[in-house]
Amino acid sequence: MTTDADRSTPSARPGTARTRNRASRAAAALAALALAGSAGVAGAPAAAAADQPTTLRAAMSFSGVDTLNPFLAYFNGALDIFGSVYPTLNSLQPDGTPGPYLATSWKPSDDKLTWTYTLRSGLKWSDGKPITAEDAAWTLNLIMTDETAATANGSLVANFEKVTAPDATTLVIRTKKPQSNVPYVSIPVSGIPIVPKHVWEQHTGDLKSFKNDTFPLVGYGPWTLTDFRTEQYAKFTANKDFVLGAPKFDRLVEQSFKSPDAAVAALRSGQLDYVNNIEAAQYKALKGDKDVKAFQEVGNRWFGVELNAGARTKSGKKLGTGSPALGDTAVRSAIALAVDRDTLVAKVIDGLGKPGAGYLPPAWPQWAWSPAGGKAEHDPAKANKLLDDAGYKRGGDGVRTDPKTGRPLVLRLGIHSDRPRDTQASAYLAGWLKDIGVKVDIQALSMSKLNDDLAKGDWDMLMDSWSTGPDPTYLLGIQTCDALPDDQGNGGSTDAFFCDPEYDKLFEQQVTTFDQGERAQVIGKMQDILYKANSDIMLFYANGLDAVRTDTVQNLVTGKADAAGLYPSQTTFWNYITAAPPAKGAKDGSGSNAALIGGGLVAVLVAAGVAVLAMRRRSASDDRE
């Protein structure tokens, strides 16, 4: 769901969540002021007094939180929370290799079908009960065997055959075929969180409706969730005994904002310390603020347009009200040819990004792929000829007619009602499609409405966005036939109802390929299939744009900037652990400690080729729009 991650209702869509309605800046500022007051003096530095608890104040992902149930959630706001309050088997080391977390060691068998993990002893859930291998085995087995539990992360364990816990500190994972990324299936934020069996086994019968909203939430991580209010805030207290290092702040408050405008206003007034995924104009304005470090991350997400070529269930049952014309490859190809991606980069994101082409974003060059010629083709004349040859004749108003149905070629384009980026890009798209005889009906919808329509197949075209981490398994998985919903509309993490047997074969092959170079070739073939299908037309990869106050927090930015001034892709898991009050950090806001940890977040995958699990998020503009 453009998550930030954003799009999706549990029954419909994963990861990139769609953007929510814009709220007035004044209302959001008042909410931020009230929240700041509950944590201390509004606008006062987080480390105002040594004997007072320190509070890190951050803007929640603009995707918001779809649910606090980790088996169902897709939105970035929810994934960030889970990464903070639930443990995972592995973390990530600075060199990109799997690091310890619950596990201290892990090893595959000679045939690479069995992975044996040794887990720590002595760790306890926040309610005092011991954390054991049985918690991990129970969590993974539930996802493997329960369709509802598999809603969010089922694709990550699709190749698992059996998971057992011979004793309290041993976990054994048996796979059907060799799987190169097993150590990355359960990592913070982007992987599977391990939940306490003694809490969740009571809810296997009502898993689809269980909200998991009793606080403090029973978990284990760098933070404990103590309070949450939908579309308002999430409050946390630090786990000072956290095994990977205690957070430097005592408290964390994530404030919900309806728009980047409102969040940036709160940052400038001193009511917030950190905001990510802001707009280009806001980023450029903040560059001149002496108390703010505005910085760019290399783009780890794509922004695109999804085309409904024929919504169907796994059994082939047709869904929804999509235009039948989009089932014609000539129409989809013509639409793709009409799009001027260079103009979108220049005009919509002010040059802070790259034109779209391949399915995987530039943050992970090991999976880089480009079509012939090095970039997506833009040729309106060729687009018109395609439609002419296919029999789509223009009427007196310039709009073509579908030769099969006799209907005018009018397509609905759903966009997020609260995202300026969607509004700007859709205006260009409508103009370019008009030039090839396609009329576009732009429909500005709320995030929930967009997701509902997507799940039902009640759409023609949708603006969307997804992000990924170094291992693209999850993001590639949403394009498989297995991601389609069942006949009741349940399950399914499909992005655009794409289904292709050859793509599915390659998907299985890349998972079992341990050599990174060979795996990249397989993934390149998959991206070629997606590019030619034009069910997801990549528009651009926007750089991540963030801002942090240097007078209230230090060491939050992780990693070092490259020659172009772009930092590695950031993650709240490490950002919020390394962040420190001013007295404890360096003045420039990055600091050596952050640089050490940040390097691991975006480090090039190890030569062995084992890859980091996909950060599948949809966002309101981030992940899944």
N, C-alpha and C positions, 0 to 999 in steps of 0.2 A: 503495500500500500504505500507518493513522492516523497515519503516520509521523509523531510524529516522523515517519516515513513508515512505514507499516509494513505492509503486508500483502502477502505474496505470494511465491509461488515463481515463478522466472523463467518457467516454462512457463504459469503461470496468471495471476498477478496483479501489477499494478503497485503502486506507490506506497504506499499506506498500509500499513505493515507491521503485522502483528499482534503483540500483546505476548507476551513470552516468560515462561517459568515463573519464579515468584518464588524467589529464593535466600535463604538465611538471612542476616540482617543480619550476624551474626558472621563468616560465611565471606566475605562481600563486604568487610567491614571489614579482615579479614586480608589479602585480595588487594590492597586499596588500600594498606595499610601496606607490603606487600612491594614494590609498584610505586613508592611514594613513596621507599622506601629505595634503589631502583635509580637514581632521579633525583637523590637528595640526601638530606638528613636528613628523616625523616618528620615532617610537620607544621611544618617550618621555612618561613619566608616565602620566596617564590620569588626575591626579590632580596636574599638574606641577605648576600652579599658581592659587591662590585663586580667582583672578578676571577674569579668563578665563573659558569659558564653559568646562565642563568635559565630556569626551566621553568614553563610555564603548564599547570595540571592541571585538566582538565575531564571531566565525566561524558559518556560516549558516549551518543548517542541511545538511548533504551530499546528502540527497535526492533531494535538490534543491526545487524550487517552480514550481509546474505544472501550476497553474493559481492563479490570485488574486481574482477570483470569488469564494466566500465562499460556493456557492451552488454546485460547481463542484469539488472543490479541495480535494485531498487526501494526498498529500505529506507533510511530517513533516515540511519542510521549510515554506510552506503556512500556515499550522495549527498554527505554532508558531507566525507568523505574525498576523493572525486573533485574537489569544489570547491576543495580545498586543494592537490591535487597535479597536476591536469591543467589546461591552459589552455582558454580559450574564445575565441570570436571577439570578443565584447563583454563589457563590465562594465556597471554601472549608475551614472549620474551622480546627484548629490544632487537634481536636479529630476525624476528619473524617466526621462530620455532615455537612449538607449543610449550607453555610454561606451567609451573605447578599452581594449583589452587586447591580443590579438594584432593586431587591426585598429586602424589609426589613422584610417581614414575608410571610409565606405560610402555608396553612392548608388544609388537606383533609376533605371531608365530612364524616359522619359516615359510609356510604356505600363504602367509598374510591374510588368513581367514579368521584368526582369533587374536583379539587384543586383550592383554591382561593389565589391569590398572591396580596399583597399590594406593589406597586412600589414607589420608591422615587419621590418626586416632586422637581423641580428646577434644575435637571441635563440637560445639553444641549449638542447636537452634536457639533462637532468641527466647524461647520459653523454657530453656534449660535441658531439653531432651537431647540425647547424643545424636550426632549426624553419622550415619553409617552407610556402607555400600548398598544396603537394602533400600535406602531412600532413592539412590541413583537408579538401581535396577528397576524399582517399582515405577519411577517416573518414565523411564525409557520404554518399559514394557507396556505401560498404559497407552502411550502414543502409538506404539506398534500394533496394538490390538483393539483400540477403541476409536471409532471413526470421528467422534466429537473431539476427543483428546488430540487427534491428529490434525485438527483444523489448521492450526498455525504452523506446525513444524513437522508434519508427517513425512514430507519429502526427504527430510534429513536422515530418517531412519528406515527408509523404504528398502534398503539393502541389508538391514539387520535381520538375522535369523533368530537369534536367541540372546538374552542378556540375563546373567545370573550373578548372585552375590554369595560365593561359597562361605565367606565369613565377613565380619564387620569391616574389614579393611581391604577386601579383594573384590574387584568387579571384573567380570569376564564378558566381553562382547564378541559374539560369533556372527560373522557376516556371510551372506549367500555367495558373494563374489569378493575378491580382494577390493578394498576400498581405501583409497589414498588419503582421504581427509578425515578419518575417524577421530584423530585428536582435536579436530576443530568443530565437531558436531555440537559440543557443549562448551561454549566460550561466552564471556559476558556480552550482553546487549544483543549480539547477532546470532547466538546459538541457543541451545535448549537449556533453560534454567532448571536446576534440580529443586524439587519441592519436598517439604516434609511429609512423608507417607502418613504419619499419624494424624495429620490435619486433613489431607486431601482424600484419603481412602473413604472418608465419610460422605464424600460428594461425587462419587463415581456415577451415582444414579441421577443426580441433578446437575451434571457437569455443564450442560448447555446453558443453564440459567444461573449457575452459581456466580455471584458477583465478587466474592473474596474481599469483602469490605469491612471486616472486623479489625479494629486497630488497637494496639500496634500489630502490624502484620507479622505472623510467625515466619521468620526466614533467617538467613545468614548472609552477610555481605558487608561492604564498607559502611552501609547505612541501614537504619531501621525506619520503615515507613510508619509514622505515628498519626498522620491525619491526611485525609484527601477529600477534596470537594470538586466535583465535576465542573470543568470549565472555570475553576477558580485557582486552586493551588494543590500542591503536594508538599507535606512537611516531613522532614527526616531528622533523626539524631544520629551522630557518628558512633560507629562501633569501634571503640578505642582498643579493642583486642583483636581487630581484624588481622588475619594471618598474613596478608600481603602488605600490611602497613596501614596504620590508622590514618584516617583523614585529618588534615591539619585544622579544619574548622570543626566546631562543636555541633553545629546545626546546618542544615541545608533546606532552603525553601525554593521550590520551583513554582513560579507564578504563571498562570495561564493568561495569554493575551489573544485577542481576536485578530490582530494584525501586526506585522512588523513595525508599522508606524507607532503603535501604542507602546510596544516593547522598547523601541529606541528612545521614545520620549521619556520613559521611566529610567532608562540607562543614563540619559543625559542629566536628569534631575537628581541622580544619586539614589534612586529607589531600587535599582538593580545593579548587579555587578557584572553580569555576563549575558550576552544575547548572541545566538547563532542563526545562520540562514536568513540574513537580512537582505534587503534589495540593494541593487547597484547604486542607486541615487543616495540611499542612506549611508552606505559604506563610504562613498566619496565625501559626503558631508562630515562624517565622523573622523575622517583622516586628519582634519585640522583641529580636533579637540585635544588639548594638552593632557587631559586626565584619562584619555581613552586610547587603547591600543586596538586599532582596526586592522584586521589581517585577513588574508585569503588562504583558503585550503585548496589543494588541487582537486578538481572535480571528480567526485566519486558517485555521481548519479546522472542518469539521463532524463531529459525532458522530451516528451514526444506526443504524438497523436495516435491513438489506437483506432483501428478501423474494424467494425463488426462485420467480418466476412461471412458470418453465419453462426450465431450462438447455438450451441448444442450441449446436451448432457453426454456423459460417458457412453451411454447406450445409443447415442445418435438422435435422440429426441430433440426436435427444434424448440428453441426458446425465443420469446420476445418479439419485438417489433422492428428489428433492424431492416434497413433498406436492402432488398434483394440485389440491387445493382452492385453493392459492395462485394458480393460473392464472385463478381467478374474480375479476374486478374488485371484486365486492361484498365478498368476504372481505378483500381488501387494503384497501379503503376503510374497512371496519368496524374493522380493526386500527388504521388511522391515526386514526380518529375517537375511539378508546378511549384514546389516549395523552394524558396531561396534561403538556404540556411545561413549563408554569410550575412545577409541582411538582418536576420533574426538576432544573430550574435551582436551585430553592431548596434541595432536599434532597441532591442528588448533587454539585453543584459549589458549594454554599454561596453562591449568588447571584453568583458570579464568572463571568458570561457572559450569554448571551441565549438565549431559546427558539428552536428551529429552525423553519424554514419553507422559504425558498428554498434552492437548491442551492449557491449561492456565499456564503461567510462575510462578516461585517461589516467585516473589515479592508479590503475594497476596495469602498467605497460607490458607485463609478462603475458597478458591476454589480448594485447592490441591486435586489431584486425581492421583493414580498410578495404573497400571495394576497388575494383579495377579503376586506375586513374588516381587513386589515393584519397578520393573524397566522393561523397554522394553526388549523383548526377542531377543537374538542374537544367531542364530543357523544355520550356513551355511549348515550343513548336512541335517537338516530338510527342508531348502529351496530347496536344490537339489532334495530331495525326493518328495516334493510337485510338482515340475515341471516334474519330471519323471512320477509320477502318473497321471498328467494331460495330458500326451502325447507329451510334448515338448522334442523331441529327439535331442541329440547333433550330429552335423556334424563333419567331419574330422578336422575342424578348432576349434572345441570346442564350437561353437555357436549353440544354439538350434534353432529349427524351429517351427513356429506356426502351429499346426496341422490343424487349420481351414483355414488359408490362404496360407500355404506352404512357407511363407516368413521367412527369418532369423530373429531371435529375436534381432533386432538392434533398440535401443532407443536413441532419441536425448535428450540431457541434456543441457538446456539453463542456462547460468550463467552470472553474471554481469562482464563485461569486465574490470571494474576498481576496483574490490574488491579482494584483495589477499585471503581473507577468502573463497570466492567462489572457487577460483582457487585451493586452497589447499584441500578443502573438496571434490571437484569434482574428483580430482585425486584418492583419497581414494575410493570414491564411484565406479568409473570406475573399479578399481582393484577388489573390492569385488563382483561386479556384473559379472565380467569376470569369477570369480571362480564358479559362478552358471550357466554359459552358456549364459549370456546376454551381448551383445556388446553395449558399450556406445559411442555415438558420441557427444563429448563435444563441444558446440557452445557458444563462448564468444560473448555476444551481449551488445549493449548499453541499458540503462534503457528504453528509448522510444521504441526500437525495441522489448525488452522483453514484455513490456506492450501491444504493438500492437499485438504481436503474441498471448499473453494470451487471449485478448479480442476476437480474431478470432478463438481460439481453434487450432491454428497452432503450436502445440507443443506436446511433449510426457511427458517430465519431466522438471521442473523449480526449481531452487534454489530461495527461498523466505524467507521473515521474516516479522513478525507482532508484534506490541507491544500492550499492553492494560493497562488501569488504573484499579482501584479497582473494578469497576463494568464492567463485561465482556459482557454486552448485545450486543454491536456493534460487537465485535469480534466473538461472537457466531452467530450473525445474518448473517455474510457473508457465513455461511455454510447452510443457509436455501434455500428452493426451490424458495422463493420469491426474492432471490438475483440474480437469473438467468436473463440474458438479454432478451429483447423481440425479435421477429423475424427479426427486422431491426438492431439488435445489439446494441440497445440503452438501457440506464439504466443498472441496474444490478451491484452489487458489489461483485459478486461471487469470490471466491478464487480459486477453482479448479473444478467448475461446479458440486459440490457435491449437491445431493438432496435426502432426505430421509423423508418420511411422519412421521415416528415415531420420528425422531429427531425434526421435525417441531412442533409436539405436545408438546414435552418436552420444546422446546424453548418458546412457548406461556405460558406454565405452570410456568417456572422459573420467567418470568416477573411479573406474578401475585401473586407470593409467597412472603409474607412480612417477614416471619420468616427466619432468615439467615441460620439456621441449616437445615431446610427443603429445602430451596432453594439450598444449597450446595449439597444435595443428588440428586436433580433433575439435576443439572449441572454435577455432577459426572456421571450420566447415559448418558448424552449427550457426555461427553468426551470418555466414553467407546465405544459408537457407532462410533465416529470419529477414535479412535485408531484401531478398528477392520476393518474399511473400508479402511484404508491405502491410502486415497486420499491425505492426508497431513501427511507425515512421519516426526515427530519431531526429529531433529538431536541433538540439544543442546540449552540450555538457557545461553547465554553469559552474564556475568556481564557487566553493563555499565561502561565504562572507560572514565574518564574525567580529565581535567587538567586546572588549573587557576593560573595566575601569582599573587603571593602575594605582589609584589612590586607595582602593579598598581591597584589592586582591592581587596576589603575585603568584607566579609559577603555574598558572592555569594552562597556558598555551603549551602544548606538548610538541616535541620535535624541533627541527631547525628548518628555516626557509631555504628553498632551492635558489638557483641563480636568478629565477624570475620573480623571487619574492613570495612564492607560494609555500605554505606550510603543509606537512603531511595531513591526511584526513584525520580529523579529531574524533574522539569518542568520550562521552561523558563519564564513562567508568573511570578512566585515568585522570581526566580533567579535574573531576571533583575530589579525587584522592590527593593529587599533588598540589591543588590550589591551597594557598596559605594567606593568612592575614599579613598586612604589610610588614610588620615587625619581623616576620619569619621568612620573608622571601626577598628575591632580588627586585630592584626597582623597575627593570624593563619588562617585567611581566612574563618572562619565559623561564629563566633560571636553569642551572645545570641539571638539577634533579629531574625537571620536566623534560629536558632534552634527552636524558637517558631513557626514560620510559617512553616518550613519544616516538623515539626512533623505532621501537618495536611495533608500534601500532600500524606503521605503513611500510615497515621494512620489506625489502624485496624478499619473496619467498625463498626459503632455503634451497640450496642446490639440489637437495634430495627430491625437491618437487612436491613435498607435502604442503598443501595449501591451506590458508586460513579460511574458515567458513564464511559463507556469504552473509554480509550484513544486509539482510533483506529488509528494506523498509520502504514503506510508501510514505509519501509525505504530502503534506498540504502543499507542498511545493517542493518539498524536499524529497520525500520518498514517493509517496505516491500521491499524486495530485489527483 
